[in-house]
Amino acid sequence: QPPAEQSPLHLRELPTPTPGANQVRVKVRCCGLCHTDLHTVEGDLPLPKSPVVPGHQIVGIIDAIGKDVHILKEGDRIGIPWLHQTDGTCEYCRRGLENLCDNARFTGYHIDGGYADYALVSEDFAHLLPPSFADENAAPLLCAGIIGYRSYRLSEIRRGQRLGLFGFGASAHLVLQLARHQGCEVYVFTRAEAHRQLAKKLGAAWVGGAEDEPSAKLDAAIIFAPAGALVPAALKTLCKGGTLALAGITMSAIPQMDYSLLYHERVIRSVANSTRQDCREFLELAAEANLQTEIKIYTLENANRALQDLKHSRIQGAGVLRVSN
């Protein structure tokens, strides 16, 4: 598939979808941009459906309801995240790991997503949004926020400890605030000067590049940038027994490295998707911590330019497509 610079997205008229049993239809107000959209559009991920409408950080108002919908109602404002559907019966679902479901389906990938006027979702996979967040500020919570939260949780960082963040985009700027709210010191490794300034503004204890040695050893770290070369660099910063969480859905090759970087019970773990429980917990925390989402807004017509800006790190915080008012 063509790179984002060739503007691979095309505006098309599609029939307005009708909600099926247990489904609601939302009139989309806005949709957050995610690196996964870029991987989908550029062909880094094999497409199960083509053409597909991308976008999986959808904020909208329910305007139609299918049969067997019992809790949500017309006029409710909901969020539709990446996890669109699971089978509920596979071994992973039964073990509470629905993020690893063998038959999971994802928004904007298997199912048309939020770069559109309307979207459908099952009532069971829709999330009511805290009223304290405006539409465009709520959008990045639905993937950048949730995946950031799961990565943060799986890094096993504890109150008062030191956390490293490698890459400083939509996800990391929310994790920094969450970690500060929970009493952690945050060390940010990023190249772009604008990202460094934002990290300082949000309370980072230290800011530098991946090649720089932080002022103290870290208890845990999260890599958000899809660059395998950061893995040995991040391991170097960790205390004994520290965990390195990899937040991306794809990553370039991890270079060969000396075992001493991993020794002393350091752990590397990937983070895959998220559960509905992650989403519920994070939305509650986001409201409690009053997380500020730094956003740059684009019109739906400018989606190609928005993805190009995302690819080249020209967005401070998170990019959001405004679809309707």
N, C-alpha and C positions, 0 to 999 in steps of 0.2 A: 504494500500500500504506500501511497505517496507520503513524504514527510509533511509535517504541519505547515512548513513554509509554502507548500503548494496549495494551501487552502482546500483540504480534501472534503470538508463538510459542505453540503448543499441544502438550501432551503427547499422543502417540498410540501405540498398540501397533502395531508393524510386524513382519512376519515376519523371523525371524533369517536373514540372508543366507548363501548357500552360496558358497564360493570357487570361481571358474572356473579354467581353465588359467592357470598362472603367477601365480595370486593366493593371498594369505594372508588369513585373517580375524583381526582382533584383537578381544579383549575390551577395550573402552575403559576406561582407568583415569581419564584426565582429558583435558580439551580447553581450550586457551587461547582467550581472547576477542580479537577483532581488529576494527579499524574496518571492514574489508571485510565482516564479518558484519553489522554495522550497516547498511552500504550495501546489502547483499543484502536484509535484512529490511525496510528502509524503502523499497525500490524505486528507489534511486539507480542501481542496476545492473539492466539488463533480465534477468529470470530465464529461462535456457534450459530449466529444469525446475521444475515447480511441482505439488504442494508439494515442498520440498527440506529435507533435514536440514542446517542450517549447521554450520560448524566445521571448521577446517583446521590446527589445531596439536594433533594427536592423539597421545597416548601410550597404548600398550596392550601387552598380552601376546598373542602369537600362540596361538590355540587351535584352529585348523583350517587345513589346507593343501590347495591344489588340485594337480592333476597338473602336472608340468614345473616344480616349484619345486626348485631345486638347492642353494641356500645357506642360506636361512632355515629354521628348524625350530620346532616347537611349543615354547612356553616362552620364546622370544626376546622381549625387550622392544624394540619399534621405535617410531619416530616416523613419522607420515604428514603431510607438509606440503601447502601450497597446490597445487604442481605435481603433478597426479595421473597425467598421461599425455601423451605427445607422439607425433606420427606417425613421427618418426625419418627421414623422407624428404624433407620440404619443404626449400626453399632455406635457411631459417634453421637448421633442425636440422643440415643438412650443413655449415653454417659455424660450428657450435659455439654457436649462439644459440638453444638450445631454449626459452629463456624467451619467445621471440617466435614460437614455432611457430604456423603458420596454423591447425592443428587441435588445439591444446592443450586439455586438459580439466582442470578444477580441482576440488579437493576442497571439498565443502560448497557447490558452485555447479552444476556439471554432474553431480556424483556425490554421493550422500548422505555427509555429513560426520560429525563427532565429537560432536555433541550427542545421543548415542545410546549404547546398550549395546554395539553391534558396528559395525565398519567393515571394508570390503574395500580391498585395495590390491594392485597388481602388485608382485611381488618386486623388480622393477627400479626402483620408485619409493618403496620403503620404506627407512628408514635406522635402523641400529642406533644406540642412544643411549649416550653415555659413562656408565659406571656411577656416576661421582661425583655425578651429578645425580639428586635424588629426582624422582618422576613429575611432581609439580606444578611443580617448578622447571625441569624439562626442557621442559614444554609451550611456554612463551613463546619458547624458542630456535628453534622450528620455523617461525615467520613473522616475528614482531617481530625476532628475532635474525638470521634469514637475510636478510630485506629490509634490515635495518639494515646488515648486513655488505656486501651488494651496493652499497648507497648509499654506504657508507664507501669501498669500493674504487673506485667510479666517480667519487667526488669527487677522486680522485687525491691525497689528502692524503699527506704523507711524514713520516717520523719527525722530531720536533722542531718541526713546523709547528703553526700555530694553526687549529683547526677550530671552526666555529660550528654549534650545533644549535638549530633553531627548533621549539618544541613539545617537551615532555618527558614522554612516556608510555612505553609498553612498549618500543618500539624504541630511543628515544633513551637510555634509562637503561642499555641494554646497549652501545650504541655508545660512550657516554662511557667505560665501563670498558675497552672494547677499545682505544680511542684512547689512554687513559692507559697501558695495558699496552704499547702500541707507541711510547710516548715523545712523544705530542702534548699540547699545551695545549688545553683545551676550554672554550669560551665558550657558555653556555646562555641562550637567550632564551625565557622562559615567563612567563605571567601568575600562575598559582596559587602562592600562598606555600608550600604543602606541597611542590609540585614543585621550587621554588627550594631549599628546605631539603634535599631528597633530592639534588639536583644538587651542592650544596656538600659534603654528606656523602660523595658518591662521587668527589669530587676536582676539581670544576670550578674553573678558574682565575678565572672571572668569571661572575656571574649577573645578569640584568636582564630588562627587557621589550624587545619588538621595536622600540619607539620610542627606546630608549636607545642611546647610542653606546658600543661596547665600548672598553676601555682600550687596545686595539691593533687594527690592521688584520688581517683573517683571510685565510689562504691558501685555505681552502675552507669551504663551509657546506652543510648538509643541512636541508631543510624537511620536517618530519614532519607538521605541522598542515595540514589540507586547505584552507588559506586563501590564495587567489591574491594578496591584498593584501600578503602577506609577501615576495613575490618582489622588488619594488623595495627594500623595507627590507633584505633580505638582500644584494642586490647592492651596496648602499651600504657594507656592512661589508667587502667583499672587496678584497684587493690586486689590482694589475694581473695578468692571466693566471689569476685565481682561478676555480674551478669551483663552481657552485651545483647540487646534486643535489636533485631533487624526488622524495620517497620514496612519495607517496600514489598510490592507484589512481584517485582522483577529486580534483578541486580546484575551488574556486569561481573565477570569472573573474579572470584576471590583469589588473590595471588598465593603462591606457595609461601609458607612462613615457618619460622622456627617454632618448635614445640614449646620452648620456654615461654612464649607469649600466652599460651593457653594453660600451662602448668599452674599448680597451686589452686586447682579447682575453680578456675574461671570457666564461665559458661557462655556459649553463643547459642541464641535461639531465634528462630524466625517467628514472625507474627503473621497469622493468616486470617483475613476477614474479621468478623466480630460476631458476637451473639446478641440476641435481643436484650438479654440482661445487661450486657456492656452498655447498650444504648440507653436503657432506662437509668442505670446508675450514673452514667456520664451526664445526661441531660439534667438530672437532679443536682449533681455536683457543680455543673456549669452555672446554674442559677444561683446556687449557694455561694460560690466563689466569685460571682459576677464577672465571669470571663469576658474580656474585651476582644472581639474579633476585628482585626485590622483587615479591611476589605478594599478591593478595587472593583468597581461595577462596570459591566459591559452590557450592551443590548444583545439580544439573541442574534440579530443580524451580524454582529461582530464576533461571533463565536470562534471563527478561524483565527482572527487576530488575538483573541484572548488566549487560545491554546499556544500560539506562537510566543506570546509574552510569558506564559507559564514555562514553556520549554527553555527559554533563555533567561530565566530568573529575573524577569522585569516586574514581577508583582510583589509588592510589600504585603506580607501576610497571605490573604486568600483572595482568589478571583471569584466573582459571582456574576452569573448572567441574570439580568432582569428580564423576565418574560412578560409579566403583566402587573398592573397596579391593583 
